[in-house]
Amino acid sequence: PADLKTYFTGLKLPVPTVKVVSVNGAHNQPTNANSADGEVLLDLEVAAAVAPKAPIVVYFAPNTSQGFLNAITTAIHDKTNKPSVISIGWGGPESTWTAQSMDQFDQAFRAAALLGITVCCAAGDNGSADGVADGQPHADFPASSPFALACGGTKLAANGQAISSEVVWNEGSDSATGGGLSAYFPVPAYQQSLKLPTAAQAGRGLPDVAADADPNTGYRVRVDGQNLVIGGTSAVAPLWAGLLALLNQKLGKPVGFLNPLLYGSLVGKGMTRDIVSGTNGAYQAGPGWDACTGWGSPVGTALLAALQGGGPPLA
């Protein structure tokens, strides 16, 4: 609470209302800024800075695959707090997950889509290899679920209030946006018309969207009494979550499962800045969707206008 008060007072923003939900008896165990504390506060501070008046709920669960799943399902079916957007900064290469686990998470995200909840997932911070040293590209899960809004990363340079350049975030294999093709999930219906990168097996392409993830131009946060600048796609997921919370408020209803709209009625509406320069290792950015930054970084006003124009069913 002290970190949040100091942080938001410094930004001249209201201190957010944060509720804590314990899953399976778990609770926060603060240690140091480089631990999970940093991830949790990064999510909190970025989302609440974008959507200052949105109520925020943090779900603490055991640090296991089952605990992670239980946290997600608890949030999705939380009839008390009724979240309209969920932000997930955790993930890992698909090859490190069991098929059973991936199916369980995917089913949970499918339920979220049907309930009108957007699930924003970080696409990974280790380039197209996703930290696997076998020379092959790997997609990051749970972002690779077709029911997740996979959030990739850009490198943003600004001149005052104006953006001077924005390219794919790639400072090396251990500091670059994830992205690529799922080896587990087939191409979803909403991506059937895309020209996906050539691969041995075509699968769900990710990310869907992006935003600044470069730690050099990252997000000022306060963790365990320290002021830090943090980057990574785990900052992009809460940024998009905060933006979607604002859009939900303006629209008077939840956007819900955004992906079919992103690849359908919203195409060509200027809702994102198209990133056309850079690579995340195996994949190259280019006009339109690509496996580095998806459709690009958000243009909130254009996205709101496009959503107000209507579209097909959200789920």
C-alpha positions as CSV (number, residue, x, y, z in Angstrom):
1,P,0.0,0.0,0.0
2,A,2.8,2.4,0.8
3,D,4.4,1.9,-2.7
4,L,1.1,2.5,-4.4
5,K,0.4,5.6,-2.4
6,T,3.8,7.1,-3.1
7,Y,3.6,6.1,-6.8
8,F,0.2,7.5,-7.6
9,T,0.6,10.6,-5.5
10,G,3.7,11.3,-7.6
11,L,1.7,10.9,-10.8
12,K,-1.0,13.2,-9.3
13,L,-3.5,10.4,-9.8
14,P,-6.0,8.8,-7.3
15,V,-4.6,5.9,-5.4
16,P,-6.5,2.9,-6.9
17,T,-8.8,0.7,-5.0
18,V,-7.2,-2.7,-4.8
19,K,-8.9,-5.8,-3.5
20,V,-7.0,-9.0,-2.7
21,V,-8.5,-12.4,-3.3
22,S,-6.7,-15.4,-1.8
23,V,-6.9,-18.6,-3.9
24,N,-6.2,-21.9,-2.2
25,G,-5.1,-20.1,0.9
26,A,-2.2,-18.3,-0.8
27,H,-1.2,-14.8,0.2
28,N,1.5,-12.2,-0.8
29,Q,5.0,-12.9,0.5
30,P,7.0,-9.7,-0.2
31,T,10.7,-10.3,-0.7
32,N,12.6,-8.0,-3.1
33,A,12.0,-5.9,-6.2
34,N,13.4,-8.6,-8.5
35,S,11.0,-11.2,-7.2
36,A,7.3,-11.8,-8.1
37,D,6.7,-8.5,-6.2
38,G,8.0,-6.6,-9.2
39,E,5.7,-8.4,-11.6
40,V,2.6,-7.9,-9.4
41,L,3.3,-4.2,-8.8
42,L,4.2,-3.6,-12.5
43,D,0.8,-5.0,-13.5
44,L,-1.0,-3.0,-10.8
45,E,0.7,0.3,-11.4
46,V,0.6,0.3,-15.2
47,A,-3.0,-0.8,-15.4
48,A,-4.1,1.7,-12.8
49,A,-2.1,4.6,-14.3
50,V,-3.9,4.0,-17.7
51,A,-7.3,3.5,-16.0
52,P,-7.1,5.5,-12.8
53,K,-10.6,4.9,-11.5
54,A,-10.9,1.3,-12.4
55,P,-11.3,-1.0,-9.4
56,I,-8.5,-3.6,-9.4
57,V,-8.5,-7.1,-7.9
58,V,-5.3,-9.1,-7.4
59,Y,-5.6,-12.9,-7.1
60,F,-2.8,-14.6,-5.1
61,A,-2.4,-18.3,-5.7
62,P,0.2,-21.0,-5.1
63,N,3.1,-20.7,-7.5
64,T,2.3,-23.9,-9.4
65,S,0.7,-24.6,-12.7
66,Q,-2.5,-25.7,-10.9
67,G,-2.3,-22.6,-8.7
68,F,-2.0,-20.4,-11.8
69,L,-5.0,-22.1,-13.4
70,N,-7.1,-21.8,-10.2
71,A,-6.3,-18.1,-10.0
72,I,-7.5,-17.6,-13.6
73,T,-10.7,-19.6,-13.1
74,T,-11.4,-17.9,-9.9
75,A,-11.1,-14.5,-11.6
76,I,-13.2,-15.5,-14.6
77,H,-16.0,-16.8,-12.4
78,D,-15.7,-14.1,-9.7
79,K,-19.4,-13.1,-9.2
80,T,-18.5,-10.6,-6.5
81,N,-15.9,-8.4,-8.4
82,K,-17.0,-9.3,-11.9
83,P,-13.8,-8.4,-13.8
84,S,-14.3,-7.3,-17.4
85,V,-10.5,-7.5,-18.2
86,I,-7.8,-9.9,-16.9
87,S,-4.1,-9.2,-17.3
88,I,-1.6,-12.0,-17.2
89,G,2.2,-11.3,-17.2
90,W,3.3,-14.8,-16.6
91,G,4.1,-17.4,-19.3
92,G,6.6,-19.8,-20.9
93,P,7.4,-21.7,-24.0
94,E,4.7,-24.1,-25.2
95,S,7.2,-26.9,-25.1
96,T,7.4,-26.6,-21.3
97,W,3.7,-27.1,-20.8
98,T,1.7,-30.4,-20.9
99,A,-1.1,-30.7,-23.4
100,Q,-3.5,-31.2,-20.5
101,S,-2.4,-27.9,-18.9
102,M,-2.7,-26.0,-22.1
103,D,-6.2,-27.4,-22.8
104,Q,-7.3,-26.5,-19.3
105,F,-6.1,-22.9,-19.6
106,D,-7.6,-22.6,-23.1
107,Q,-11.0,-23.9,-21.9
108,A,-10.9,-21.3,-19.1
109,F,-10.1,-18.5,-21.6
110,R,-12.9,-19.8,-23.9
111,A,-15.3,-19.4,-20.9
112,A,-13.9,-15.9,-20.4
113,A,-14.7,-15.0,-24.0
114,L,-18.3,-16.3,-23.6
115,L,-18.7,-14.3,-20.4
116,G,-17.5,-11.1,-22.2
117,I,-14.1,-10.9,-20.4
118,T,-10.9,-9.9,-22.3
119,V,-7.8,-11.8,-21.2
120,C,-4.6,-9.9,-22.0
121,C,-1.4,-12.1,-22.0
122,A,2.3,-11.2,-22.4
123,A,3.8,-12.7,-25.5
124,G,7.2,-13.3,-24.0
125,D,10.5,-11.4,-23.6
126,N,13.0,-13.8,-25.3
127,G,12.4,-13.3,-29.0
128,S,11.1,-15.9,-31.4
129,A,13.0,-18.7,-29.6
130,D,11.3,-17.9,-26.4
131,G,14.4,-18.8,-24.4
132,V,14.6,-22.4,-25.9
133,A,18.1,-23.2,-27.1
134,D,17.3,-25.6,-29.9
135,G,17.6,-23.2,-32.8
136,Q,13.8,-23.4,-33.5
137,P,11.1,-20.8,-33.0
138,H,8.7,-21.3,-30.0
139,A,5.5,-19.5,-29.1
140,D,4.8,-18.4,-25.5
141,F,1.8,-19.8,-23.6
142,P,-0.8,-18.8,-22.4
143,A,-0.5,-16.0,-25.0
144,S,-0.7,-18.6,-27.7
145,S,-4.3,-19.6,-26.7
146,P,-6.6,-18.4,-29.5
147,F,-8.9,-17.0,-26.8
148,A,-6.1,-14.7,-25.3
149,L,-5.2,-11.2,-26.5
150,A,-1.5,-11.8,-27.1
151,C,0.5,-8.6,-26.3
152,G,3.9,-8.2,-28.0
153,G,6.5,-5.5,-27.6
154,T,7.9,-2.4,-29.4
155,K,10.8,-0.1,-29.0
156,L,9.4,3.5,-28.8
157,A,11.3,6.7,-29.3
158,A,9.6,10.0,-28.5
159,N,10.3,13.7,-29.2
160,G,8.3,15.6,-26.5
161,Q,4.7,14.4,-26.8
162,A,5.2,13.0,-30.4
163,I,6.3,9.5,-31.3
164,S,9.5,9.8,-33.5
165,S,9.9,6.1,-34.2
166,E,8.5,2.8,-33.1
167,V,10.0,-0.5,-34.2
168,V,10.1,-4.1,-33.0
169,W,11.6,-4.5,-29.5
170,N,14.8,-6.5,-30.0
171,E,17.8,-5.9,-27.9
172,G,19.1,-9.5,-28.2
173,S,17.7,-13.0,-27.7
174,D,17.0,-12.5,-24.0
175,S,15.5,-9.0,-24.4
176,A,13.1,-9.1,-27.4
177,T,9.4,-9.5,-28.0
178,G,8.0,-13.0,-28.3
179,G,5.8,-14.0,-31.3
180,G,5.4,-16.6,-33.9
181,L,3.2,-19.6,-34.6
182,S,1.7,-22.0,-32.1
183,A,2.9,-25.6,-32.4
184,Y,-0.2,-26.7,-30.5
185,F,-3.2,-24.6,-31.3
186,P,-4.4,-24.6,-35.0
187,V,-5.1,-21.4,-36.9
188,P,-8.3,-20.0,-35.4
189,A,-11.2,-18.9,-37.6
190,Y,-10.5,-15.2,-37.2
191,Q,-6.9,-15.7,-38.6
192,Q,-7.9,-17.9,-41.6
193,S,-7.6,-15.0,-44.1
194,L,-4.1,-13.9,-42.8
195,K,-0.9,-14.7,-44.6
196,L,0.9,-16.4,-41.8
197,P,4.7,-17.0,-41.9
198,T,5.7,-20.2,-43.5
199,A,6.3,-23.0,-41.0
200,A,6.3,-26.8,-40.8
201,Q,2.9,-26.6,-39.2
202,A,0.6,-23.6,-39.5
203,G,-0.8,-22.6,-36.1
204,R,-2.3,-19.7,-34.2
205,G,-0.2,-16.6,-35.0
206,L,0.8,-14.2,-32.2
207,P,0.9,-11.6,-30.9
208,D,-2.3,-9.8,-31.7
209,V,-1.3,-6.3,-30.6
210,A,1.7,-4.6,-29.1
211,A,3.0,-1.6,-27.2
212,D,6.3,-0.2,-25.8
213,A,8.2,-3.0,-24.0
214,D,11.8,-1.7,-24.2
215,P,13.2,-1.4,-20.6
216,N,15.3,1.6,-21.9
217,T,12.1,3.5,-22.5
218,G,10.0,1.5,-20.1
219,Y,7.6,2.1,-17.3
220,R,8.5,3.9,-14.1
221,V,7.2,1.7,-11.2
222,R,7.8,1.6,-7.4
223,V,8.5,-1.8,-5.9
224,D,9.5,-2.5,-2.3
225,G,10.4,1.1,-1.7
226,Q,12.5,1.4,-4.8
227,N,11.8,3.5,-8.0
228,L,12.6,1.3,-11.0
229,V,12.1,1.4,-14.8
230,I,10.8,-1.9,-16.0
231,G,10.0,-3.2,-19.5
232,G,9.0,-6.4,-21.2
233,T,5.7,-7.6,-22.6
234,S,4.5,-8.2,-19.1
235,A,4.1,-4.4,-19.0
236,V,2.2,-4.4,-22.3
237,A,-0.6,-6.8,-21.0
238,P,-1.6,-4.4,-18.2
239,L,-1.4,-1.4,-20.5
240,W,-3.8,-3.0,-22.9
241,A,-5.9,-4.2,-20.0
242,G,-6.1,-0.6,-18.6
243,L,-7.0,0.7,-22.1
244,L,-9.8,-1.9,-22.5
245,A,-11.1,-0.9,-19.1
246,L,-11.4,2.7,-20.3
247,L,-13.1,1.5,-23.5
248,N,-15.5,-0.6,-21.6
249,Q,-16.4,2.4,-19.5
250,K,-16.9,4.6,-22.6
251,L,-18.9,2.0,-24.4
252,G,-21.1,1.2,-21.4
253,K,-20.5,-2.6,-22.0
254,P,-17.5,-4.9,-22.1
255,V,-15.6,-5.3,-25.3
256,G,-15.1,-8.9,-24.4
257,F,-13.4,-11.3,-26.9
258,L,-11.6,-8.7,-29.0
259,N,-9.7,-11.0,-31.4
260,P,-12.5,-11.6,-34.0
261,L,-13.0,-7.8,-34.3
262,L,-9.2,-7.1,-34.5
263,Y,-9.0,-9.4,-37.5
264,G,-12.4,-8.5,-38.9
265,S,-14.4,-5.3,-38.8
266,L,-11.6,-3.2,-37.1
267,V,-9.1,-3.8,-39.9
268,G,-8.3,-0.6,-41.7
269,K,-9.9,1.6,-39.1
270,G,-6.6,3.1,-37.8
271,M,-7.0,1.5,-34.4
272,T,-3.3,0.7,-34.2
273,R,0.1,2.1,-35.3
274,D,1.4,-0.4,-37.8
275,I,5.0,-1.4,-36.9
276,V,6.8,-2.2,-40.1
277,S,10.5,-2.3,-39.1
278,G,12.5,-4.9,-37.1
279,T,12.6,-8.5,-36.3
280,N,12.3,-10.8,-33.2
281,G,14.7,-13.3,-34.5
282,A,12.8,-15.7,-36.9
283,Y,10.1,-13.2,-37.9
284,Q,10.2,-9.9,-39.7
285,A,7.8,-6.9,-39.2
286,G,5.9,-5.7,-42.2
287,P,2.7,-3.9,-43.3
288,G,-0.4,-5.2,-41.6
289,W,-0.3,-8.1,-39.1
290,D,3.1,-9.7,-38.4
291,A,4.5,-12.2,-35.9
292,C,6.5,-9.6,-34.0
293,T,4.0,-6.9,-33.1
294,G,0.6,-8.2,-34.4
295,W,-1.5,-5.3,-35.7
296,G,0.7,-2.8,-33.8
297,S,0.4,-0.5,-30.8
298,P,-2.8,1.1,-29.7
299,V,-4.4,4.3,-31.0
300,G,-7.0,4.5,-28.2
301,T,-9.3,7.2,-29.7
302,A,-9.5,5.4,-33.1
303,L,-10.1,2.1,-31.4
304,L,-13.0,3.6,-29.4
305,A,-14.5,5.2,-32.5
306,A,-14.2,1.9,-34.4
307,L,-15.8,0.0,-31.6
308,Q,-18.6,2.5,-31.3
309,G,-19.3,1.8,-35.0
310,G,-20.4,-1.7,-34.1
311,G,-19.3,-5.0,-35.5
312,P,-20.0,-8.7,-35.4
313,P,-20.8,-10.6,-32.2
314,L,-17.9,-10.5,-29.7
315,A,-17.9,-14.2,-28.7
